[in-house]
Amino acid sequence: MIEAILFDPTKLNQRRSAAASRKELVHFETCPMCSQAVDRRDIYAVMHHLPVGHEPMPVN
Ligand SMILES: [Zn+2]
């Protein structure tokens, strides 16, 4: 099982992709007021979620 993962480049890319996704997750948190996921690297998103009683940001 481990050998198959190590020597199959497709599975290796999937593992790297999953690891990259886990690293991305540390930048997100759930807003306690509107329950929307907020990317803490996005200053506009952070500022939007500061006021009490705000609405969730529109999603494209
Ligand atoms: Zn919010």
PDB file of the backbone (N, CA, C, O) and the ligand in Angstrom, with CONECT records:
HET     ZN  A 101       1
ATOM      1  N   MET A   1       0.829  -1.197   0.000  1.00  0.00           N
ATOM      2  CA  MET A   1       0.000   0.000   0.000  1.00  0.00           C
ATOM      3  C   MET A   1       0.867   1.253   0.000  1.00  0.00           C
ATOM      4  O   MET A   1       0.658   2.161  -0.805  1.00  0.00           O
ATOM      5  N   ILE A   2       1.838   1.297   0.903  1.00  0.00           N
ATOM      6  CA  ILE A   2       2.712   2.467   0.969  1.00  0.00           C
ATOM      7  C   ILE A   2       3.568   2.566  -0.285  1.00  0.00           C
ATOM      8  O   ILE A   2       3.774   3.660  -0.812  1.00  0.00           O
ATOM      9  N   GLU A   3       4.080   1.405  -0.779  1.00  0.00           N
ATOM     10  CA  GLU A   3       4.881   1.414  -1.994  1.00  0.00           C
ATOM     11  C   GLU A   3       4.075   1.935  -3.162  1.00  0.00           C
ATOM     12  O   GLU A   3       4.594   2.688  -3.986  1.00  0.00           O
ATOM     13  N   ALA A   4       2.801   1.544  -3.249  1.00  0.00           N
ATOM     14  CA  ALA A   4       1.959   2.002  -4.346  1.00  0.00           C
ATOM     15  C   ALA A   4       1.816   3.520  -4.311  1.00  0.00           C
ATOM     16  O   ALA A   4       1.815   4.167  -5.358  1.00  0.00           O
ATOM     17  N   ILE A   5       1.699   4.078  -3.142  1.00  0.00           N
ATOM     18  CA  ILE A   5       1.570   5.533  -3.019  1.00  0.00           C
ATOM     19  C   ILE A   5       2.887   6.212  -3.371  1.00  0.00           C
ATOM     20  O   ILE A   5       2.899   7.246  -4.040  1.00  0.00           O
ATOM     21  N   LEU A   6       3.996   5.630  -2.921  1.00  0.00           N
ATOM     22  CA  LEU A   6       5.281   6.269  -3.169  1.00  0.00           C
ATOM     23  C   LEU A   6       5.673   6.258  -4.635  1.00  0.00           C
ATOM     24  O   LEU A   6       6.305   7.200  -5.114  1.00  0.00           O
ATOM     25  N   PHE A   7       5.304   5.201  -5.356  1.00  0.00           N
ATOM     26  CA  PHE A   7       5.779   5.082  -6.733  1.00  0.00           C
ATOM     27  C   PHE A   7       4.730   5.414  -7.766  1.00  0.00           C
ATOM     28  O   PHE A   7       5.031   5.347  -8.958  1.00  0.00           O
ATOM     29  N   ASP A   8       3.542   5.761  -7.393  1.00  0.00           N
ATOM     30  CA  ASP A   8       2.518   6.178  -8.347  1.00  0.00           C
ATOM     31  C   ASP A   8       2.471   7.710  -8.317  1.00  0.00           C
ATOM     32  O   ASP A   8       1.983   8.294  -7.350  1.00  0.00           O
ATOM     33  N   PRO A   9       2.976   8.365  -9.373  1.00  0.00           N
ATOM     34  CA  PRO A   9       3.041   9.828  -9.355  1.00  0.00           C
ATOM     35  C   PRO A   9       1.676  10.489  -9.191  1.00  0.00           C
ATOM     36  O   PRO A   9       1.576  11.578  -8.627  1.00  0.00           O
ATOM     37  N   THR A  10       0.631   9.836  -9.680  1.00  0.00           N
ATOM     38  CA  THR A  10      -0.704  10.409  -9.536  1.00  0.00           C
ATOM     39  C   THR A  10      -1.089  10.491  -8.069  1.00  0.00           C
ATOM     40  O   THR A  10      -1.602  11.512  -7.610  1.00  0.00           O
ATOM     41  N   LYS A  11      -0.842   9.415  -7.337  1.00  0.00           N
ATOM     42  CA  LYS A  11      -1.186   9.413  -5.909  1.00  0.00           C
ATOM     43  C   LYS A  11      -0.292  10.380  -5.139  1.00  0.00           C
ATOM     44  O   LYS A  11      -0.735  10.998  -4.170  1.00  0.00           O
ATOM     45  N   LEU A  12       0.954  10.514  -5.558  1.00  0.00           N
ATOM     46  CA  LEU A  12       1.852  11.448  -4.892  1.00  0.00           C
ATOM     47  C   LEU A  12       1.340  12.880  -5.051  1.00  0.00           C
ATOM     48  O   LEU A  12       1.370  13.666  -4.104  1.00  0.00           O
ATOM     49  N   ASN A  13       0.869  13.210  -6.258  1.00  0.00           N
ATOM     50  CA  ASN A  13       0.317  14.546  -6.473  1.00  0.00           C
ATOM     51  C   ASN A  13      -0.919  14.772  -5.615  1.00  0.00           C
ATOM     52  O   ASN A  13      -1.135  15.869  -5.102  1.00  0.00           O
ATOM     53  N   GLN A  14      -1.736  13.717  -5.459  1.00  0.00           N
ATOM     54  CA  GLN A  14      -2.923  13.851  -4.612  1.00  0.00           C
ATOM     55  C   GLN A  14      -2.516  14.120  -3.170  1.00  0.00           C
ATOM     56  O   GLN A  14      -3.133  14.933  -2.482  1.00  0.00           O
ATOM     57  N   ARG A  15      -1.466  13.428  -2.716  1.00  0.00           N
ATOM     58  CA  ARG A  15      -1.014  13.641  -1.333  1.00  0.00           C
ATOM     59  C   ARG A  15      -0.494  15.057  -1.152  1.00  0.00           C
ATOM     60  O   ARG A  15      -0.780  15.697  -0.140  1.00  0.00           O
ATOM     61  N   ARG A  16       0.269  15.554  -2.125  1.00  0.00           N
ATOM     62  CA  ARG A  16       0.766  16.929  -2.032  1.00  0.00           C
ATOM     63  C   ARG A  16      -0.378  17.922  -2.060  1.00  0.00           C
ATOM     64  O   ARG A  16      -0.370  18.922  -1.342  1.00  0.00           O
ATOM     65  N   SER A  17      -1.361  17.634  -2.898  1.00  0.00           N
ATOM     66  CA  SER A  17      -2.514  18.519  -2.990  1.00  0.00           C
ATOM     67  C   SER A  17      -3.278  18.560  -1.668  1.00  0.00           C
ATOM     68  O   SER A  17      -3.700  19.626  -1.219  1.00  0.00           O
ATOM     69  N   ALA A  18      -3.450  17.405  -1.058  1.00  0.00           N
ATOM     70  CA  ALA A  18      -4.158  17.356   0.222  1.00  0.00           C
ATOM     71  C   ALA A  18      -3.368  18.084   1.304  1.00  0.00           C
ATOM     72  O   ALA A  18      -3.950  18.777   2.138  1.00  0.00           O
ATOM     73  N   ALA A  19      -2.044  17.931   1.293  1.00  0.00           N
ATOM     74  CA  ALA A  19      -1.220  18.630   2.283  1.00  0.00           C
ATOM     75  C   ALA A  19      -1.304  20.141   2.070  1.00  0.00           C
ATOM     76  O   ALA A  19      -1.366  20.902   3.035  1.00  0.00           O
ATOM     77  N   ALA A  20      -1.307  20.574   0.813  1.00  0.00           N
ATOM     78  CA  ALA A  20      -1.419  22.005   0.527  1.00  0.00           C
ATOM     79  C   ALA A  20      -2.769  22.531   0.999  1.00  0.00           C
ATOM     80  O   ALA A  20      -2.852  23.646   1.515  1.00  0.00           O
ATOM     81  N   SER A  21      -3.829  21.737   0.827  1.00  0.00           N
ATOM     82  CA  SER A  21      -5.153  22.162   1.274  1.00  0.00           C
ATOM     83  C   SER A  21      -5.192  22.302   2.791  1.00  0.00           C
ATOM     84  O   SER A  21      -5.796  23.237   3.316  1.00  0.00           O
ATOM     85  N   ARG A  22      -4.554  21.377   3.488  1.00  0.00           N
ATOM     86  CA  ARG A  22      -4.524  21.467   4.962  1.00  0.00           C
ATOM     87  C   ARG A  22      -3.771  22.715   5.405  1.00  0.00           C
ATOM     88  O   ARG A  22      -4.154  23.352   6.387  1.00  0.00           O
ATOM     89  N   LYS A  23      -2.695  23.074   4.686  1.00  0.00           N
ATOM     90  CA  LYS A  23      -1.952  24.285   5.042  1.00  0.00           C
ATOM     91  C   LYS A  23      -2.795  25.526   4.806  1.00  0.00           C
ATOM     92  O   LYS A  23      -2.698  26.497   5.557  1.00  0.00           O
ATOM     93  N   GLU A  24      -3.628  25.502   3.762  1.00  0.00           N
ATOM     94  CA  GLU A  24      -4.502  26.635   3.474  1.00  0.00           C
ATOM     95  C   GLU A  24      -5.543  26.831   4.574  1.00  0.00           C
ATOM     96  O   GLU A  24      -5.927  27.961   4.874  1.00  0.00           O
ATOM     97  N   LEU A  25      -5.998  25.732   5.172  1.00  0.00           N
ATOM     98  CA  LEU A  25      -7.088  25.814   6.143  1.00  0.00           C
ATOM     99  C   LEU A  25      -6.715  26.639   7.371  1.00  0.00           C
ATOM    100  O   LEU A  25      -7.605  27.181   8.027  1.00  0.00           O
ATOM    101  N   VAL A  26      -5.436  26.751   7.700  1.00  0.00           N
ATOM    102  CA  VAL A  26      -5.057  27.503   8.893  1.00  0.00           C
ATOM    103  C   VAL A  26      -5.361  28.986   8.723  1.00  0.00           C
ATOM    104  O   VAL A  26      -5.420  29.714   9.713  1.00  0.00           O
ATOM    105  N   HIS A  27      -5.557  29.451   7.483  1.00  0.00           N
ATOM    106  CA  HIS A  27      -5.826  30.859   7.248  1.00  0.00           C
ATOM    107  C   HIS A  27      -7.312  31.194   7.368  1.00  0.00           C
ATOM    108  O   HIS A  27      -7.681  32.368   7.327  1.00  0.00           O
ATOM    109  N   PHE A  28      -8.157  30.197   7.515  1.00  0.00           N
ATOM    110  CA  PHE A  28      -9.599  30.432   7.549  1.00  0.00           C
ATOM    111  C   PHE A  28     -10.140  30.229   8.954  1.00  0.00           C
ATOM    112  O   PHE A  28      -9.671  29.370   9.700  1.00  0.00           O
ATOM    113  N   GLU A  29     -11.137  31.036   9.301  1.00  0.00           N
ATOM    114  CA  GLU A  29     -11.882  30.814  10.532  1.00  0.00           C
ATOM    115  C   GLU A  29     -13.337  31.159  10.275  1.00  0.00           C
ATOM    116  O   GLU A  29     -13.656  31.898   9.344  1.00  0.00           O
ATOM    117  N   THR A  30     -14.208  30.625  11.099  1.00  0.00           N
ATOM    118  CA  THR A  30     -15.633  30.875  10.937  1.00  0.00           C
ATOM    119  C   THR A  30     -16.027  32.105  11.730  1.00  0.00           C
ATOM    120  O   THR A  30     -15.714  32.216  12.915  1.00  0.00           O
ATOM    121  N   CYS A  31     -16.718  33.035  11.070  1.00  0.00           N
ATOM    122  CA  CYS A  31     -17.185  34.247  11.742  1.00  0.00           C
ATOM    123  C   CYS A  31     -18.241  33.865  12.783  1.00  0.00           C
ATOM    124  O   CYS A  31     -19.203  33.177  12.443  1.00  0.00           O
ATOM    125  N   PRO A  32     -18.091  34.290  14.032  1.00  0.00           N
ATOM    126  CA  PRO A  32     -19.066  33.909  15.066  1.00  0.00           C
ATOM    127  C   PRO A  32     -20.430  34.578  14.890  1.00  0.00           C
ATOM    128  O   PRO A  32     -21.414  34.112  15.464  1.00  0.00           O
ATOM    129  N   MET A  33     -20.510  35.653  14.112  1.00  0.00           N
ATOM    130  CA  MET A  33     -21.786  36.358  13.952  1.00  0.00           C
ATOM    131  C   MET A  33     -22.588  35.876  12.754  1.00  0.00           C
ATOM    132  O   MET A  33     -23.808  35.738  12.852  1.00  0.00           O
ATOM    133  N   CYS A  34     -21.932  35.616  11.622  1.00  0.00           N
ATOM    134  CA  CYS A  34     -22.685  35.215  10.425  1.00  0.00           C
ATOM    135  C   CYS A  34     -22.333  33.807   9.961  1.00  0.00           C
ATOM    136  O   CYS A  34     -22.887  33.340   8.966  1.00  0.00           O
ATOM    137  N   SER A  35     -21.433  33.122  10.649  1.00  0.00           N
ATOM    138  CA  SER A  35     -21.063  31.733  10.364  1.00  0.00           C
ATOM    139  C   SER A  35     -20.452  31.543   8.980  1.00  0.00           C
ATOM    140  O   SER A  35     -20.468  30.434   8.446  1.00  0.00           O
ATOM    141  N   GLN A  36     -19.913  32.612   8.393  1.00  0.00           N
ATOM    142  CA  GLN A  36     -19.266  32.493   7.095  1.00  0.00           C
ATOM    143  C   GLN A  36     -17.768  32.270   7.304  1.00  0.00           C
ATOM    144  O   GLN A  36     -17.185  32.819   8.239  1.00  0.00           O
ATOM    145  N   ALA A  37     -17.142  31.465   6.438  1.00  0.00           N
ATOM    146  CA  ALA A  37     -15.703  31.245   6.515  1.00  0.00           C
ATOM    147  C   ALA A  37     -14.981  32.518   6.066  1.00  0.00           C
ATOM    148  O   ALA A  37     -15.331  33.101   5.040  1.00  0.00           O
ATOM    149  N   VAL A  38     -13.977  32.947   6.830  1.00  0.00           N
ATOM    150  CA  VAL A  38     -13.262  34.185   6.555  1.00  0.00           C
ATOM    151  C   VAL A  38     -11.791  33.861   6.337  1.00  0.00           C
ATOM    152  O   VAL A  38     -11.163  33.195   7.160  1.00  0.00           O
ATOM    153  N   ASP A  39     -11.248  34.340   5.218  1.00  0.00           N
ATOM    154  CA  ASP A  39      -9.815  34.201   4.945  1.00  0.00           C
ATOM    155  C   ASP A  39      -9.105  35.348   5.663  1.00  0.00           C
ATOM    156  O   ASP A  39      -9.267  36.507   5.283  1.00  0.00           O
ATOM    157  N   ARG A  40      -8.330  35.038   6.683  1.00  0.00           N
ATOM    158  CA  ARG A  40      -7.701  36.083   7.502  1.00  0.00           C
ATOM    159  C   ARG A  40      -6.610  36.843   6.756  1.00  0.00           C
ATOM    160  O   ARG A  40      -6.134  37.869   7.242  1.00  0.00           O
ATOM    161  N   ARG A  41      -6.203  36.351   5.573  1.00  0.00           N
ATOM    162  CA  ARG A  41      -5.224  37.068   4.758  1.00  0.00           C
ATOM    163  C   ARG A  41      -5.875  38.161   3.930  1.00  0.00           C
ATOM    164  O   ARG A  41      -5.180  39.019   3.387  1.00  0.00           O
ATOM    165  N   ASP A  42      -7.212  38.145   3.821  1.00  0.00           N
ATOM    166  CA  ASP A  42      -7.955  39.110   3.016  1.00  0.00           C
ATOM    167  C   ASP A  42      -8.454  40.230   3.937  1.00  0.00           C
ATOM    168  O   ASP A  42      -9.432  40.053   4.664  1.00  0.00           O
ATOM    169  N   ILE A  43      -7.774  41.386   3.899  1.00  0.00           N
ATOM    170  CA  ILE A  43      -8.099  42.476   4.824  1.00  0.00           C
ATOM    171  C   ILE A  43      -9.523  42.982   4.613  1.00  0.00           C
ATOM    172  O   ILE A  43     -10.180  43.388   5.571  1.00  0.00           O
ATOM    173  N   TYR A  44     -10.012  42.964   3.363  1.00  0.00           N
ATOM    174  CA  TYR A  44     -11.381  43.427   3.101  1.00  0.00           C
ATOM    175  C   TYR A  44     -12.396  42.491   3.743  1.00  0.00           C
ATOM    176  O   TYR A  44     -13.401  42.944   4.291  1.00  0.00           O
ATOM    177  N   ALA A  45     -12.140  41.198   3.678  1.00  0.00           N
ATOM    178  CA  ALA A  45     -13.051  40.235   4.301  1.00  0.00           C
ATOM    179  C   ALA A  45     -13.024  40.383   5.818  1.00  0.00           C
ATOM    180  O   ALA A  45     -14.066  40.333   6.473  1.00  0.00           O
ATOM    181  N   VAL A  46     -11.826  40.564   6.374  1.00  0.00           N
ATOM    182  CA  VAL A  46     -11.710  40.709   7.831  1.00  0.00           C
ATOM    183  C   VAL A  46     -12.446  41.963   8.292  1.00  0.00           C
ATOM    184  O   VAL A  46     -13.173  41.927   9.285  1.00  0.00           O
ATOM    185  N   MET A  47     -12.259  43.089   7.563  1.00  0.00           N
ATOM    186  CA  MET A  47     -12.925  44.343   7.940  1.00  0.00           C
ATOM    187  C   MET A  47     -14.444  44.225   7.806  1.00  0.00           C
ATOM    188  O   MET A  47     -15.185  44.813   8.594  1.00  0.00           O
ATOM    189  N   HIS A  48     -14.913  43.461   6.801  1.00  0.00           N
ATOM    190  CA  HIS A  48     -16.351  43.292   6.614  1.00  0.00           C
ATOM    191  C   HIS A  48     -16.983  42.593   7.815  1.00  0.00           C
ATOM    192  O   HIS A  48     -18.119  42.895   8.182  1.00  0.00           O
ATOM    193  N   HIS A  49     -16.258  41.669   8.422  1.00  0.00           N
ATOM    194  CA  HIS A  49     -16.828  40.849   9.489  1.00  0.00           C
ATOM    195  C   HIS A  49     -16.624  41.449  10.882  1.00  0.00           C
ATOM    196  O   HIS A  49     -16.989  40.823  11.877  1.00  0.00           O
ATOM    197  N   LEU A  50     -16.052  42.642  10.968  1.00  0.00           N
ATOM    198  CA  LEU A  50     -15.832  43.254  12.280  1.00  0.00           C
ATOM    199  C   LEU A  50     -17.097  43.815  12.933  1.00  0.00           C
ATOM    200  O   LEU A  50     -17.327  43.538  14.110  1.00  0.00           O
ATOM    201  N   PRO A  51     -17.944  44.602  12.216  1.00  0.00           N
ATOM    202  CA  PRO A  51     -19.089  45.220  12.895  1.00  0.00           C
ATOM    203  C   PRO A  51     -20.111  44.201  13.408  1.00  0.00           C
ATOM    204  O   PRO A  51     -20.333  43.157  12.794  1.00  0.00           O
ATOM    205  N   VAL A  52     -20.718  44.526  14.532  1.00  0.00           N
ATOM    206  CA  VAL A  52     -21.768  43.670  15.092  1.00  0.00           C
ATOM    207  C   VAL A  52     -23.011  43.785  14.220  1.00  0.00           C
ATOM    208  O   VAL A  52     -23.389  44.891  13.834  1.00  0.00           O
ATOM    209  N   GLY A  53     -23.651  42.670  13.902  1.00  0.00           N
ATOM    210  CA  GLY A  53     -24.892  42.658  13.144  1.00  0.00           C
ATOM    211  C   GLY A  53     -24.701  42.741  11.644  1.00  0.00           C
ATOM    212  O   GLY A  53     -25.651  43.066  10.931  1.00  0.00           O
ATOM    213  N   HIS A  54     -23.504  42.459  11.134  1.00  0.00           N
ATOM    214  CA  HIS A  54     -23.276  42.536   9.695  1.00  0.00           C
ATOM    215  C   HIS A  54     -23.929  41.351   8.985  1.00  0.00           C
ATOM    216  O   HIS A  54     -24.255  40.332   9.595  1.00  0.00           O
ATOM    217  N   GLU A  55     -24.108  41.522   7.668  1.00  0.00           N
ATOM    218  CA  GLU A  55     -24.638  40.453   6.824  1.00  0.00           C
ATOM    219  C   GLU A  55     -23.460  39.666   6.254  1.00  0.00           C
ATOM    220  O   GLU A  55     -22.362  40.211   6.145  1.00  0.00           O
ATOM    221  N   PRO A  56     -23.661  38.400   5.888  1.00  0.00           N
ATOM    222  CA  PRO A  56     -22.592  37.653   5.224  1.00  0.00           C
ATOM    223  C   PRO A  56     -22.208  38.330   3.905  1.00  0.00           C
ATOM    224  O   PRO A  56     -23.040  38.955   3.247  1.00  0.00           O
ATOM    225  N   MET A  57     -20.919  38.191   3.530  1.00  0.00           N
ATOM    226  CA  MET A  57     -20.471  38.754   2.259  1.00  0.00           C
ATOM    227  C   MET A  57     -21.166  38.039   1.115  1.00  0.00           C
ATOM    228  O   MET A  57     -21.360  36.825   1.173  1.00  0.00           O
ATOM    229  N   PRO A  58     -21.551  38.786   0.056  1.00  0.00           N
ATOM    230  CA  PRO A  58     -22.166  38.107  -1.092  1.00  0.00           C
ATOM    231  C   PRO A  58     -21.178  37.150  -1.751  1.00  0.00           C
ATOM    232  O   PRO A  58     -19.996  37.467  -1.891  1.00  0.00           O
ATOM    233  N   VAL A  59     -21.661  35.991  -2.151  1.00  0.00           N
ATOM    234  CA  VAL A  59     -20.829  34.978  -2.803  1.00  0.00           C
ATOM    235  C   VAL A  59     -21.107  35.051  -4.294  1.00  0.00           C
ATOM    236  O   VAL A  59     -22.261  35.161  -4.710  1.00  0.00           O
ATOM    237  N   ASN A  60     -20.053  34.990  -5.100  1.00  0.00           N
ATOM    238  CA  ASN A  60     -20.222  35.102  -6.557  1.00  0.00           C
ATOM    239  C   ASN A  60     -21.053  33.963  -7.097  1.00  0.00           C
ATOM    240  O   ASN A  60     -21.298  33.894  -8.301  1.00  0.00           O
TER     241      ASN A  60
HETATM  242 ZN    ZN A 101     -19.342  37.600   9.596  1.00  0.00          ZN2+
END
